[in-house]
Structure formats: structure tokens, C-alpha cells
Amino acid sequence: MNDTAKKTDERLHDIFFGPWERPALQWLCAHMPAWVNPDMLTALGIFGGLIIAVGYWLSNFDRNFLWLVDCGFVVNWFGDSLDGSLARYRKIERFQYGYFLDHTVDTLTQTMICIGLGLSPFVGFHYAMLALVGYLQLCILTYVDTAVTGIFRVSYGKIGPTEIRVIIIAVNVVFYFARNPVIDLSVLEISFFDFIVLNAAMGFFAYFIVFALLRAADLNKQDQAKKANFVR
């Protein structure tokens, strides 16, 4: 069987916190103990996701557990951001294994986080699942676009996983300090926190549709150009 698998993809990682995050990751990689390997960091990222989910559930009993959720996001960032960075720093990348493991683990972690959020007293379970579907659609879009173009897009409009973690931590602050009044939209009565999550989900869906249509139009244009050149 011929080996048709790509060895690497071009990474597009233009995020808002990039100028600060990239040097920090390089410094951490340079000072990481030799016994720490990328798989350990991947496992740490999963553990961070579990902390987040459990913290959200425990906030039913005391909203101070939201601080545990925020700590979980820090642990998750450390493991998830450093596993690939450490592999590239040490030049021990395993592209196919790393790509497969990283994105399957990300899907598991995102699911745990949204289940935890839905089990919290702040957001209805169905709204949390709607946000999960929207986010996973963006992930699928990223993976399909990578397969088609060879460019792995980590960020969209300066927003990447790190920025999303910071946004969620900021939302947790709102959960902690703000009241959760019911908003009457005439066609729907919805709590303020559910409204925030619903808008995030709608944003995910809208971006998915617009980007997919633009990419399809661009690919169609490229195919038409190739066909015209072939005829000539």
C-alpha cells in the first residue's frame, strides 16, 4: 500500500495573545524536565478538563467552586498548549499520531466541559449542548479544511483556544458576581446566562456557515480555473 499520508501541515496560528503566549511556551519548553514528555502533557490537559467539569457540577453546592473551574482551565491550557510545543521544540514530532491524539482528546475535553457547564446551576443543559454542537462544528470545519488545503487553522479572527479559555474565565466571573434575571424576548423567556451561551452557539453556527460557503466558492473557482487551463 502506498503511503499517501501527509507528514505535516502548515499551521496558521495568528491569535490575539500570540505575542505573549509563544515566548512563554518556548521558555516553558526550554525549562521542562527531561522526564516530562508530550503524552504526559496531553494527559494533564485531559485532567484539567475533568477539573473544569467537576468544578462546574460542584458549584451547585457553592459557587466558590467556580475558582476551581478557572484553575482547571489553567491546567488544561498548560497541558494542551505544551504537548505539541514540546514535541516541536525537542524535534520528536509524530505527525499522524500527534494529530490524531490531540484532536480526539480535544473533542473529549470539550464534551466534558460542556456537560459540566450544563450540570451547573448557571446554564441549562440543552443550551450547553447547543454550544457544544456549534463548537464541534467549527472543529470539524477546521479538520476538513486542513485535509483540503493543507493549512491547519488554529485560530479564526485572532480567536484561538487560548482566547476562548480567557473568555470563559471572564464569563465565570459574571456567573460569580452577577444576578441571573429572566429576559422576556416575547417569543422566548430565557435567563441571562442562558442568553449568553445561546449567543455564543449562534455565533459558532453563523461562522461555520459563512466560512463553509466562502471556502466552497473559492475551491469551486480554483477547480474552474484548472479546467479552463486544461482545455487550453
Salt bridges, closest charged atoms under 4 A:
ASP3 OD2 - LYS7 NZ 2.95
ASP9 OD1 - LYS6 NZ 2.93
ASP14 OD1 - LYS158 NZ 2.88
ASP39 OD2 - ARG94 NH2 3.71
ASP80 OD2 - ARG165 NH2 2.83
ASP102 OD2 - HIS103 ND1 3.91
ASP106 OD2 - HIS103 ND1 3.92
ASP145 OD1 - ARG215 NE 2.60
ASP218 OD2 - ARG215 NH1 3.62
